[in-house]
Amino acid sequence: MATGQITRPELPDGVELYDSYAEMAAVNGVATEQATADLVPLQRFVDDHCFAEECRTMGWIDALTAELKRSMPPGALLGLVLDCDGTVLELELLRASIGHRGQGHAARILGRICAEADARELTVVYTPTDEFGADRHRLEHLYGRHGFAPATPGDQLTKHSWQRPPTRPRPPDGVAVDTVRRLRAGLDFYRPLASDTSRDWHYPTFADLILAHGRLYAPAPWPGGPQRPGQCFAAAHALADRKGWTYCEGFALVPSSAGHVPHGATEHAWCLTNDGRVADPALPDGYATLYWGLPLAEAFRAEHRQGRGDDAVLTYGANPFRAQLNEVLRTELPVTALAPAQPTASQTRWEA
């Protein structure tokens, strides 16, 4: 066919012809060395059945790869090949099957890979390519949004041409780095616990959302007035309404009878005063050692409060039957959702 001796057939819509199995596999999001059984629906059933047990014994790369493949919607395949040498995480292949592209899966998967690399202080490397029908310019734009950049010859760590150094949270003034690490470990614990309904969302869990957009806040003395222990969401709503302060949702690091995080990281709500200091109407002074959350714009809070009342705006809240995980986590968080950064807030990440 390549020499013209055989005429290329006219194929029905949705059917494509490839020169090799490797090309077909790459275009359709399947690793070229992937076993044929991985393409059979029964294999997904077996994987789901054994997933929890396998994760106890496999390395974190294999566990992450298996989890991300399971996160794809029914009928969708994910070609994903990762390799790690302890300091560098190589992304050899990331491709969704051809009928499920343009739906945000690549961005979601890439964000999760970067977050896992950050937690382990790994540099991620990758080479954008136009092979097998890929659009190199679109890939460069996607990876650029996630912190990748072309490596100079002197800084290139591997054969790959693009690199992303690890990023870390910046501690607020007066907060120890170890405190941030403990709260980060708690959020990392919650991330694999995504429900089946949200597993393929842009932010599968509330913790994923906070890690992507959250800001760090140091604790501050309670400015006075009655508090409502155990009712953080309702109390923060009421305080924001009464004082005109900014309502925040996220996580607080609190003491734990079980030791360190994850049990010390708890979903929580508080307010920011007009000068950007934490005002916590539910916890006594000194109980929380760090806050990591999102300051919500008043218009966004009011809009979503219509159906959620005094419960959580973004996460499940005190009554999970009333306030499910907010549908905005299915896609990118709207740019109008967050209030302007306060001078006392530390942005989630900084370049190492």
FENHUHU-V185106 format. One record per backbone hydrogen bond with DSSP energy under -0.5 kcal/mol. NH is the residue of the N-H (numbers start at 0). CO is the residue of the C=O. If there is no record, write none. Layout:
nh = (NH;NH)
co = (CO;CO)
This chain:
nh = (3;10;14;23;24;25;26;27;28;29;33;37;38;39;42;43;43;44;45;46;47;48;49;50;53;54;55;55;56;56;57;62;63;64;65;66;67;68;69;70;71;75;78;79;80;82;84;88;89;89;90;90;91;91;92;94;96;99;100;102;107;108;109;110;111;112;113;114;115;116;117;118;119;120;121;122;123;124;125;132;133;135;138;139;140;141;142;143;144;145;145;146;147;148;150;154;155;161;162;163;167;169;170;174;178;179;180;181;182;183;184;185;186;187;188;189;190;191;192;193;197;198;200;201;202;208;209;210;211;212;213;214;215;216;227;230;234;235;236;237;238;239;240;241;242;243;244;245;247;248;249;250;251;252;253;253;254;258;262;264;265;265;267;269;270;271;272;275;277;278;280;286;288;289;290;291;292;293;295;295;296;300;301;302;303;304;305;305;306;307;308;310;319;321;322;323;325;328;329;330;336;338;344;345;346;347;349;351)
co = (0;8;11;19;20;21;22;23;25;24;30;34;35;36;39;39;40;40;41;42;43;44;45;46;49;50;51;52;52;53;53;58;59;60;61;62;63;64;65;66;68;72;94;77;92;89;87;122;82;87;88;124;80;89;80;78;76;96;97;99;103;104;105;106;107;108;109;110;111;112;113;114;115;117;116;86;163;88;161;129;130;133;134;135;136;137;138;139;140;141;142;143;142;162;160;151;151;125;148;123;349;346;168;171;175;175;176;177;178;179;180;181;182;183;184;185;186;187;189;190;194;194;197;329;328;204;205;206;207;208;209;292;345;290;280;227;230;231;232;233;234;235;236;237;238;239;238;271;269;293;267;291;265;289;251;263;286;255;259;261;251;263;249;247;278;245;276;272;217;270;278;283;252;252;216;250;214;248;246;293;336;296;297;298;299;300;301;302;303;303;304;307;317;318;318;321;313;325;326;327;333;294;341;215;344;213;167;165)
